[in-house]
Amino acid sequence: MQPDDATSRRSTDDIGTPPPAPPSPTGAEPGGRDTLQQQGERLTTAHGTPLPDTDHSLKVGPRGPTLLQDHHLREKITHFDHERIPERVVHARGAAAHGVFTGYGAASDFTRATFLEKDRETPVFVRFSTVLGSRGSADTVRDTRGFATKFYTDEGTFDLVGNNIPVFFIQDGIKFPDIIHAAKPHPDREIPQAQSAHDTFWDFVSLHTEAQHHTIWNMSDRGIPRSYRMMEGFGVHTFRTRTAEGHTSLVKFHWKPTLGVHSLTWEEAQLLGGIDPDFHRRDLADAIDAGAFPSWELGIQVFRDTPDQSFEDIDLLDPTKLVPEELAPIQPIGRMVLTANPTNYFAETEQVAFHVGHLPPGIDATDDPLMQTRLFSYVDTQLTRLGGPNFSQLPINRPRTPVNDMLRDGFGQQAVHSGVAPYRPNSLDGGCPVQVPPADGGREDIPVTVEAGPKIRAVPTSFSDHFTQPRQFWLSMSAVEQQHIVAAYSFELLKCSDRTVQERQVACLARIDPSLCAQVADALGMPVPDPDDPLAEPDPSPALSQLGDRWPVDGRRVGVVVDGDDEEAQSVVAALSSAQATPLVIAAHGGRVGRLPVAHAFSSVRSVELDALIVLGRPAPAADADPVGDAKAGVGSRDEDAIDPRVLLLVQECYRHAKPLAALGAGIDVLDATGCEGPGVARADSGPDAVAATTDALASHRVWDRFSSSAN
Ligand code: HDE
């Protein structure tokens, strides 16, 4: 691809393959992500001049005025002044990790994309996010979660920019500013932060009934995930794929977490907002650090590419509809494991730029009107957020394939392009770069036939059913999940001050389910409306429920209350580690208890940071204990008073949130003092028994039988 006279007329192989001479001025590793790190040990200016002092500005005498001449001072402060960039307008708060995707070789009947070939490994970078909150907002708010994956494939970057909910609020991208303006804080007082529990959100979704399906997912436990590691991911739109032979299919992408789909309770989520606003970010990073690498299987639902682009009366171009797995099973095509945390949050997690249009040969967009708008929006917003058109050169965004694109100049240009002819056709750079026909790996646009019609602003009638699938979702939930949905709608609508907004949403619920509607109306103190039309009776889709299976306990946080170092404590900690759980020793003080490092002191831990608890001792109240009001709740007798109230609170809260509890030896007194018993509460004879009972109960995530309707 290079002209013969490489010295005078090299075509540009810019950032992907820099020219051999002169050497790269940046020392950058071609196509790599770790470039421009600190070099050497000596302090320098940004231009490499060694510096003897960065602690004192240049002044006239030790107490005199500062001199304008102090270039180092001005460089340091000016750079600091510009450290912040605009946050994302949506999905501002995120956490990310690096990993590897390995193909199963199971997709070759549907797509020519080579990264899906058997055993082919592709580096990935995944960013999880909340949608509504600002960059500094809490992780555990009730919201949709973003699940965006950058595959650095050998055929160019593929971004699968999905969510943890398989449907969206709107059917046409032109309404995206409307839903986001409605959901973001009120423009007058700029509250509430990162919440949908306010008038403008419910005003919009109750008027705009195609949002009801996404909204019931938000009101379900899916809106408050236990961990990014325990979420499904969905491409949402239908994509079109094509094989080398030209056979096309319609597909939907699904990520299935190895650890299962699990959630917080609403009370846990609210407490965590104060106790550990970084809970999800910390959980992801801690698990990776501990070697409990999160993993997902990528699967596809495949549909025939028929002219109506529908399946069983579901319009596949409608992003407010899903196709139940029972009707179109998910076919596994690969597996992703996240193995490394980012080195630098800003350089990687903040500067990563995804784009729905980054598609490899063999995968293409469809006419889903939401997807069509997204194809425009992402690069547009990134031009502002990342300060110009060269953000694909940032290390995290660089493809891992050679780049030769004829794009030139602009703010922040990193490449030292050579050659004189960044245009086509040319003869001066030897005709380079040359176009790549599909037969040689070039990406073709799939030549779909589009029926000519009038230019109109309209919605197809096949998009008009807004209530059958929300009803199907409700009918697919277990009793406890339904209780949580009722509680979530009630909480959110009670936060609205406009009665007509509440009434209109309750009228929408009447079109989803009479019992759901009656319970929420009751909570709001209003009459139960009748649905205008008879309700559809869809078959439930059991795959939508989070309950009823058992999953690995890798990386689950199990608190171990220790009162002094004994062999039992060591063996429990070791047994939890061998079960792949994460033991966290909790003791009266920080530091160490014997040989065991203490993760939390009684004064710094709350139950919501744990998945389960094992109590090995009977800690007496510390002389200087300062019991927080509720820590004393339920404690009355002399015996109970002799136990540290913070430990009693820990046990009571774990019990209340249906977490597995076990105790051993003197720890059994603590269970007795709190009156905790029943399913998932083990009074064990030995350390191994306590660990076995805990991990067994954790495999179902919670002790679901323990929930009463008042529990949460
Ligand atoms: Fe996005 N979305 N979106 N979105 N989206 C952005 O791009 C947009 C939609 C999603 O971790 C923005 O670089 C429009 C659906 C994720 O960096 C912006 C529409 C789905 C992320 C944007 C949608 C998503 C974004 C903000 C309606 C799930 C975070 C910053 C047509 C399938 C990516 C940015 C990350 C981010 C626009 C709808 C997922 C403004 C116009 C549907 C996971 O361009």
Residues whose N, C-alpha, C, O or C-beta is under 5 A from the ligand:
A	BS01	HDE	R88 V89 V90 H91 R127 S129 G146 F147 A148 V161 G162 N163 F168 G173 F176 F234 G235 V236 V352 F354 L370 T373 R374 S377 Y378 T381
